[in-house]
Amino acid sequence: MRLEKDLLGECQVPKQVYYGIHTMRAVNNFPLTDFKTHKKLIEAMAIIKKAAAAVNMDLGKLPKEVGSAIIEAADEVAEGKWQEQFVVDAFQGGAGTSTNMNVNEVIANRAIEILGGELGNYTIVHPINHVNLHQSTNDTYPTALRIAAIWLLKDLSDACAKLQQSLQTKEAEFAGVIKVGRTQLQDAVPIMLGQEFSAYAQAIARDRWRLYKVEERLRQVNLGGTAVGTGLNAPKKYIYMVTEKVRQYANVGLARAENTIDATQNADVFVEVSGLLKALAVNLSKIAHDLRLMSSGPKAGLGEISLPERQAGSSIMPGKVNPIIPEAVNQTAFHVMASDFAITLAAQSGQLELNAFLPLIAHHLLGSLEILTNCIHMFSDNCINGIKANDQNCLANLEKSLATVAALIPIIGYDQATQVARNASLTGMSIADTVMAMKLMTEERLQQVTNPKVLTKPGI
């Protein structure tokens, strides 16, 4: 063990670890979950520390030897080399100070080691005086959160593009498969199976566009604003230079917020992003529900499509295969919706110059971005791409239904069409056979009216 000191006194820290007393106190104070700070947030924090060190060296505020060691250590952290050293619980008080200090201490101790010193010898590299120079948790943490969210948004947007393409492929494949449409789970007018998949593809395309546009909202950062956005203790040159450095290192288009006080205290942008993630979750869940319904049975349900068989479905019913991928999509969606509510509560609970609940926002926002990305890849690869249409079942369900009777209204009128539907229902005959039995039109005319291409397009 090594002994470290802070304003509260002394604390024992394991000798071999790269974190220090501030991290150790946070570990002891917040024994809440097994969740750790998201790795992308750590990566973004390390990039900010690297940028700050580079600017402070350029301005002569940081010795070259110290600054270079900090940059080397920060690069290693950004590459994920010391991930096991980030031990603070994702849920923490202090607006992210514990995570910021965890990063500061790991980078400082690694820099000390690079310079040939012993871990904990902060006379060589100090976590606050050197690594955290001209920064505050209150400008570095929210900036890192924005950067991490932008990175993950790009991954999610790419996943949405993939899912959209998968759905459009099925749209084309099923273009000639006619089936009964349903409203309120009751038989409605006919529709092509491909048309249903076109609606799914359009919904995902809409989500993809929303996510693309919302990235712009995350690019306004308060870096250089320090504690409350006023920029106290940060040189003016540093304030303008550090954002440019971060932009360069993170490969993300960033701009200094027009009002850094606003960007420090308000978290509504994260609610906005989360709301769009919720909208995507809603669309994914609706598609998953539809696929479960259309594949139900397969013998005693709708049985209109077959989903890929991924694993045995029951320990007691031999041969049973369940729609496990759509079910996993539904559960992912429910989780994202719940996370959105947590983000909403956390964002509206900030007071005055700072929101103390950013760690909760970070955990749920970054987690939702990641789980949705994974979910969509799973949905495309393990379900959508392998869906097969059961053409004969689709046609048989249509012929058993009263769905085609609506096409007769312009020719025989609503009242007589209603009588056709009533007679078909009572006798069990098809609509076509009932029309012929009632001698309401010729067989040739009936075939024209009930042609699938006519039934599923606008017009009379």
N, C-alpha and C positions, 0 to 999 in steps of 0.2 A: 504493500500500500504506500501511497505518497500523501503527504499532508498539504492541503491547499487552504487558502484563506479568502474570505469575502467580508462584506460589511456585517454579516451576522455571526462571524466567527470562523472556526476551523471545521474541516470535513475531510474524512479519509476517502481517497479515490484509488481504485485499483491501479497499480503501478504501470501496467502495460497498456492501458487504454489511452486513446487520443482525446477523449472528452475530459472535462474538468469539473470543478466544484459546482458551477451553475447547472450543468447537465445532471450531476449527481443529485443535487437538491430537487430538481424537477422529477427525476425518476422516483424519488422517495415521496414527493408531494402528490403525484398524479398516478397512483396505481389503479387505473380505471379499466383499460382494455388491453387487448393484444395488438391493437392498431397502432402502427407507427406512422410518422410523417411521410407523406407520399414521396416516392423517390424523385419524381419530376420536380416537386417543390424544392427538394434538397439540391438538385442539379441547378435549378434556376438561382437559388440563393448563392451557390458556389460561383456562378458566373457573375453575379453582382459583386461578390467579394473580389473576384479577379479584376473586374472593371474598376472598382474603387481603388484597388492597390495600384493599378496601372496609371490612373489619373493622378493619384496622390504622389507617385514617383515623378511624373512629368512636372508636377507643380512644386517639387522639392519638399513636400511635406512628409515623405516617407523615405528612409534610407534605401538605396538601390538594392543592397544585399537582402534586406528584410522584405522589400516589395517583391523581388524576384522569387524568393522562397515562398511567399504567400501565393503568388501566381501559380507556381509549380504545384503547390499543395491543392489549390482550388481546382486546377485542371484535373487532378487525380480524383477529387471528390465529384466533380461534374461527370467524370467517366464512370462513376459508380464503384470505384475501387475500395472505398471505406464505408460501404453502406451499413455494415454491422455496427458501426460506431454511433449511428443515429438512433438512439434508444429512447428518446422522449416520447411519451404517449401522444397520439394524435389529438386527443382531447386534453386541453390544458388551459389553465387560467393565464392571464398576462398578455393577451393579444398576439401571441406568437413569440414572445421574448425567449421562452425556453428553447424553441427551435432555432431562433437566431443565435443564441449563445451556444447551443450544441454545434452549430456550423462554425461559429467563431473559434470555439475551443479545438475542434478537430483540425481545422486548417492551421491554427496557431501551433499546436503540438506537432503536427506533421512538418510544418515549416521549421520548427526548432530542430527536429530530427534531421531534416535536410541540411541544416547549417551545422550539424555535428553536436548539438546540445542534448541534454536529457529532458525527457517529457516532464512538463510542469515547470520548467525554468523560464518563466515569463519575462525575465529580464532580456531575453534574446528576442522573442516575438510575443507580444501581448495580445490576447483575444480581443480586448476592447480598444486599447490605445493604438494598435496597429491594424488588426484585421477589420475592426469595426469603425475605423477612423472616418469621421465626417458622415456617419450613418446613424440611423435609429432603427429599431425593429419596426417602427411605425411607417417608415418609407420603404425599407427593404422587403419586408414580408408581403405587403400587398402587391408590390411590383413583381416579386417572384411568383406570386399566385397568378397574376395576369399572364406572365410569360408561360408558366406551366400549362395554364388553361388554353392558351393559343396553340401550343405544341400539340396538346391532346385533341383540340378541336380539328386540327388538320388531319389527324389520324381518323377521327370520327367521320369527317366529311368524305374521306377516301372510302371508308367502309360503306357509307350511304350510297356512294356512286356504284360500288360493287353490287350492293343489294338491288339498287334500281335496275342495273343491267340484267341481273338474274331474273327479276320480275318481268322485264320487257321481253326477255327470251321466252319465258313461259307465255306471255301475252301472244306472241307470234305463233308459238307451238299449238296453243289451244284456240286459235282464231276461228276454227271451223267446228268447235264443239258446242252445240246448243244445249241448254239446260233450262230448268225453271228458275226464275229469279224469285227472291223472297223478301218480303217486307214484314217486319214484326214477327219473323219466323213462320209466316204463313205464305202459301203459294201466291206469287204475283205474276207479272208478265214474263215472257221468255227473255233470256239474255245469253250471250256467248260467254263461255268460261274465260276466253281470252279478254273479253271486256272487263270482267271482274278483276283480272290480274292487271289490266291497264290502269284501273283505279288505284290499286295498291302501288304501282310504280309511280303514279303521279303524286300520291301522298308523300312518298319517300323523296321524290324530287323536290317537293316543296320544303320538306325538312332540310334537305341538303342546302337549298338556297338560303334559308333562314340562318343556318349555322355559318355559312360563308359570310353573310352580312354582319352577323353579330360580332365577328372577330374584330371589326373596326372599333367596337365599343370598348374592347379590352386594351387597346394600344395606348391609351392615355394613362401615364404613370406619374406617381408623386415622388419619384426618386430625387433626393436632394432637398425634400421638404422637411427632413428629420422628424422631430417629435410630433408637431401638430400641423405641419405644412408650411410654416413660416420660414424654414431654412436656417434656423438658429444653429450656429457653430459649423456651418458648411460654407467654405469660400464660394463666392459667386462663380468663379471660373470652374470650380469643381462641379457645381450644380448643373451647368450647361454641358460640360464635357462628359460626365459620367453616363448620362443617358445615351449619348452617341456611342460610347464604348460598349455598353450593354447591348445596344442594338446590333453592333458589329459581332460581338461574341455569341449572342443568342440566336442570331440570324432571324430576327423578328423585327418587323417594322414598329418602332415605338416612338412616341412623342411625349415631351414633358407636358403634363396637364396644364391647361390654361389657369386653373385654380387649384393649386396643390393642397390647399386647406380642405376644399370640397372632396378631393380624391383621397384624402387621409381619413376623413370622418364618415364618409358615406359608402355603403356597400351595395347600392341598388343595381349596379352593373352586373354583379354576380347573381342577383335575383333574376335579372333579365335573361342571362345566359341559361340559368337553371330552368326558367320557364320554357325555353325552347327545347331543352333536353326533355322536359316533361311532355311537350307536344309530340316529340319524336317517340317517346315511350308509349304514348297513347296510340299513335298510328301502328307501331309495332305490335302492341297488344291486341288491337282490333284485327289486324291481319292474322295473328296467331289464333285468335278465337275463331275466325272464319275457317281457317284450315282445319282446325279440330272438328268443327261442325261438318264441313264438306267431306271429311274423311271418316266420319263416324260410322260405326258398325263393326267390321265392314259389311256384314251380311244383314244386320237388323237396323242399320242406320241409313244415312243418306248415301254413303259409299260412292260419291261422285268423283273423288280423287283418291289416289293412294299416296301416302307419304313414305319416304324411305324408311325401311325397317332398321332401326339403330340398335335395339337390344331387346331381349325377352322381357315381357311386361308383367309377368305375375309369377309368384312362387307357389300358387295354388291352382291357377287356370292354365293348363298346357296350351301352347300355341298362341297365347294372347300377346299382341304387340301394341304398345301405347304410343300416343303422339307426344313423346317426351321432349322433342326439341321445341315445338310451340309452347309446351307447358313451361319450359325453362325461360323462354322469351317472355311469357306472361309474368313470371316471378321477377325477372329482371326489371320489367316495366313497373311493377308494383314498388320495387325497391327504389327506383329512380323517383317515382312520384312521392314517396315518403321522404326521400332526401330533399326534394324541392320544398316540402313544408318546413323541414328543419332549417334550410337555408333562409327561407322567408322569415322565420321567427328570429334567427340570429341577426339578420340584416336590420330588422326593425328595432332590435333591442340595443343598438349602439347608443351611447350618450355623449352629447357635447362633441369634443374634438377627436374622438376615437371610438371605433367599434372593437370591443374587447373579445368578441366572439368569432373573429376571423379563423381561428383554428378549426372550429366546427364547420364553417363555410368551406374552407379549403378541403377538409376531409370529404365532405359530401359532394362538392362540386367536382373535384378531380376524380373521386371514386366513380361518380356517375358517368363522366366522360369515358373513363377506362372501361367500365363494365358494359356500357352501351356499345363501344367499339368491339369488344370481344363478343358480345351477344350477336351483333349483326353479322360478323364473320361466321359465327356458328350457324346462324339462321340460313345464310346463303349456302354455305358448304354442306351442311348436314341435313338440310331440309328442302329449301326452295329448288335447288338445282336438280334434285332427284324426284320431284313430284310427277306423277303420271295421271293422266285423265282416264277415267273409266267411261268412255264414250257411250256404251250401251246402257249403263246405269243412268247416265244423265238424260238420255233420250227416253228411257222407260219412265223415269220420274216425271218428265215433262208430259208424256202421253197420259199418264195416270192423273195428272193434275187438271185443273180447269183453266190453266194459265192462258191458253190460246184463245179463249172466248173473247177476250178484250179486243182482239183484232177484227172480230165480226161486227162490232158496234157501228162503224161507219156504213156498213152494208145493210144490216137487218135491224139496227136500232138497239137501244139499251134494253128496252123491255123484253124484246124477243131474245136478245143475247142472254138476259137473265133467265128466261125460260129454258134455253138450251143448257145453261149451267145447272139449273135445278133438275132437269130430266137426266142429265149425265150423272149427277150425283146420286139420284135415286136408283137408276138402273145399273150403274157401274160401267156404262159404256163410255168410250172416249168421246171427246168433243166432236171430232171429225165424224165418227159413226152416228152420233146424235143428230148432227146437222143434216146428214144424208137421210136419216130415218124421218126427220121432220120435213124433208124435201124443201129446204130453205135456199139451196143453191146447187149448181152443178158440181160434180166432182172436180172438174178442171178448174173452176173458179175457186173452189175451196182450197185446192193445192196451191193456187197462186197466192191466196190470202195468207195461208199458213206456212209459206216458204220461210225458212229460218233467216234468210237475208232480208226479207221484208219485215219479219217480226222484230228484228233487233236493230232497226235503223229508223230515224225520224221520218215522219210522213204517214200517208194513208195508202 
